[in-house]
Amino acid sequence: MRFTAGSAELVLAPEMGGAVVSWTIAGRPIFRDANPAATVSREHACYPLVPFSNRVGGRAFSFNGARYTLPALIGEWAIHGAGWQCAWQLAGDMMTLDYPGGELWPFAFQASQRFELAADSLTVTMRLTNRHHDVAPAAIGLHPFFHRDADSALQTSAGSVWLAGQDQIPTHAAAVPAEWDFSTTRAIADAAIDHCFSGWSGEALLTWPERREFVRIVATSPLQHLVLYVPRGQNFIAIEPVSNMTDGLNHMNTNDDHGMAVLAPGWSLEGSITMTMEALT
C-alpha cells in the first residue's frame, strides 16, 4: 500500500508483519532502501515490536505464578515479540493485529500502528491493548532501519547501557563507554553496537552531511529505552525507541528499569515516534 504527501512516499506491507517497505522524500531514502526480495518483515525498512522488544533470556519467563517458554525466531533467540511474525490488517492510515494468544505469545492482545505522513515527517503511533482474561505483561517499540552513508553522524544521550554476555542477554548496567557516547554529534564511522540504552533523552539526530540534512527522531513516553544496532560495513543503522529493556520480562521483579507494563484486561499502552527531516545549516 502506497501513501504520498508532497514529494514524500510511504510504502507499507501489512501482510508481512506490519512492515514499512520504504519511506522516501523526493526520491531520497530516509529508511534503508526497499528490498524487493524480502520474505519476512525484518528484511524490510521498519517493523513493529509487540508485545516486547529484543531478546528474552533462555526463551522463557515467569509471570503471575506461571512459567512460559517462547519459540526461537532468529537463531536460538526468542526476539522482538509476536507482531512481526503475523499478518496485519490495513484500514486507511492504520494497521491492526488481533492476536488470540498462542505459540508466539501466551496472552491475547490487539495492536495497532497509525501512520501520519507529511511532506517532511512521519509519525507512527503504536497502541497495544490486553485482550487476555487476566493481567498480562506488555511493551511496545519500533524497529526502523535508517539509511546510512559513509559520513553519517549521530547525536543522542542516555544515562546507561546494558552490557551483555556472548548470548547478548544483559548482565548489568554500566556508564556509557566513550566509544558509544553520542551525547555530542559524532560520526558513526566503524562503531559496532547492538545494545539497549536506559535513561534515554527521547530524542536522536541522524545526520547525512553530504546530503546536508538530518532526521530528528522524537519518542514519547513510555518509549524510555533506545536500542542501537550499528553493524560494521552496512548501509543502515537501526535506531529503535522501545518501552522495555532487553530481557525486561526476566527483570520485572529484580530491576525498576525493566520497562514492562502490566495491563489489566482492556487496558492499553500507547506511544508515538515522530521522525522529521530538517536541513543542515
N, C-alpha and C positions, 0 to 999 in steps of 0.2 A: 504494500500500500504506500502511495507516494503523496506527500504533502508539500506545498510550497508557500512561501511568504517573501515577496520581493524576489531577490536572487537566491534565497535560501531554499534548500531542498532537504527533506527528511524522508527516508525510506524505511518502512517497518516490515518485520516478518513475524506477525503474531503467532503463526502456526509453528514457528521454530523457537520455542522457549521465550516468547515475548521479546524478541531481539530487535535492535536497531541495526539495519543493514548499513546505512550511511547517513552522515549529516555533512552537507557542504554549503558554502556560501560563495556565490559567483564562481562555482566550479572548484574552489579550493577546499580540500578536505579538512574538517575540524576533528572528527573522529578518524580512525585509520581507514584506509581505502576499503571499499566494498570487496567482498570475497565471493565471487560467483560460484566457487567450488565448496562453499561452506555446507556442512551436513549437520552441524549442531550449533546452538546459539552462541557458544563461547568462541566460535570461529568468525562471528560477525563483529560489528563495531562496538556494541554495547548490549548488556543484558541485565535483567533484574536478579537481585539476591533476596529471596524469600523462602522460608521464614527464618533464615540465618545466613550469615556470610562466612566465607572461608572454611577452614578445616575444623573437624571435630576429632579430638584425640581418641585413638583406639576405635573410631567409628561408633562410639557408644556414649550414652549419658544417662543419668538418673534424674527423675523429676516426679515429684508428688508421690513418692513411695514406690515407683516402678522403674525398671531398668529397660532401656530401649537400645536397639542396635540398628544402625543405618547402613545402607549399601555403599560399596565402593563405586565412585563415579568417575574419578580420574586417578589412574594407578590404583593405589591402595587406600585412597582418601575418600571419606565422606566429606563433600565440599560444596559450598555455595547453595545449599538448600535444595528445594524441590522445583521451584518455578521455572528454572532454566531447562528442565527436562520435559516440560509439558507444553501442549498447545494452548495458546490464549485466544480469546475472542476479541475482535475489534469492532467497536461501535463509535463512529465519529472520531474524536481525538483520544479515546480511552480504550485501553486493553484490559481485560479482566480474566481472571482464572478462578474457577471454583474447584478446589481440591478436596476430595471427600475423606482424605486420610488413607494411608496405605503404606506400601513398602518404602517409598521415598521419605515419608514423614508420617508419624503416627496420629497427628491431630488434624482435623478438618479445618480449612481456612478458606477465606476469599481474599484475593489480592487484586489490586488494580494499579495501572500506570496511566496517568494523564499527561499528554504531550502538548505543550503550548509553544508553537513555533512562531517566531517573529523574524524580521529581516536580519537581525543581528544577534539573536539569542534563542536558546531552547531551555524550557523549564520542564522537568519531569517530577511530577508529584506522585509519590508512592503511598499506598494505603494497604494495610493488612488487617483483616477482621477475623477474630476467632469464631469459627463455626462448630467447634467441638462442644460436647455436652458438659465439659468441665473446664477448669482453668488450663491454660496451655502457654508454654514459652513462645516468644516471638521476637523477631528482629527484621529489619529491612536494610537494603543497601542497593547501590547501583555500581555496575562494573563497566565503565566506559574505557575504551582504548583510544587514546588521543594520538593524532598524527604527531610524529617526531622527526625533526630534521637533525643534521649533524651538530648544529649550533643551538639547539633548543635549550631553554633555561627554565628553572622552576623557582618559585618562591612560595613557601608556606611554613607554618610553625606549629610545633606540637610540644607537649610537656615531657613526654617519654616515649620509648619504643619497647615493644615486647620482643625480647630475644628468644630464639628457638634453637632446638637441637636439630640433628640431621633429619628428623621426621617432620620438621617445620611446624611443630606444635610448640606454642610459647612455654617457656620455663620461668621467666622472670622479667619484670620491667626494669629498664635502665634509662639513664640520661641519654639523649640522642647523641650519638658519636659525631665528631666533627665532619666525617666524610658523608654523613647523611643529614647534616644540618643545612636546611634551605631557608632559614629564617630571613636571610637576605638573598636576593636573586643571584643565582649562580648556575653555570652551565651544568647540564646533566652529565655530559661527557661519557666516561666509561663506568659510571656508577652501576652497581649491581645490588638491587634492593628487592626484597619480597617480604615485607614486614608490616605489622599493624602498629600505628602510632596512636597514642592516647593524649587527651588534653589538647585535641586539635582545635585550632582557631576557628575552623568552619569556613575558611577561605583559602584558595590556592590560585596562583597565577602561572600559567604556562605560556612562555614567550617563544615566538619564532622570529628572531632578529632579522633574518634575511627577508622575511615577508613583511616586516615592520608592523607586526600585530601580535596580540596576545589574547588568550581566553581567560576570563575571570570565572572561577568556579566557586559558588557560594551555596552552602548547605544549611538547612535549618535543623533545629532540634527535632528528633533525638539522634541525628546523624553526627555523633560526637567523636567517632573514631575515623581514621583515614588509613586505608591500605594503599601502599605504594608498591607497584610491581614494575621494576625498571630492569628489564633484561639487557644484557650486553649485546651489541650488534644487531638490534632490532630497530624497526622504523616506527615504533609505537611506545607509549608509556601509559600504564593503567593508573589512574588517579581515582580511587574508589571511596566515596563517602558512605560509611556504614554505621549502623547503630551499635553493633556488638563487637567486642574484641574477638580475635581469633580464638576458637575453642571456648567462647563465652559460656556455652552450655555446661561445661565442666568446671566453671568458676563461680556459679551462681551463689554458692554457699561459702566461698572462700575469699572472694575479692569484690570490693564495691565497684570496680571498674568494668565488670563483665558486660554491661550494656544490654542484657536480655530483659525484655519486658515480660511480665506475667499478666496475661489477658483473661478476664472472666468471659464467659460466653457472651458474644455480641459486642465485646469491646474491641476498639481499633487502635492501631498505631499508624501514624502518618508523618511524612517528612517530604521536603522538596529540595531539589538541586537545580539551581539556575546557572547556566553557562552562557556568558556574554562575550562577544567578540569586541575588542577595542583596538584602536590604532596605537601603535608605539610611537611616542613622541620623543 
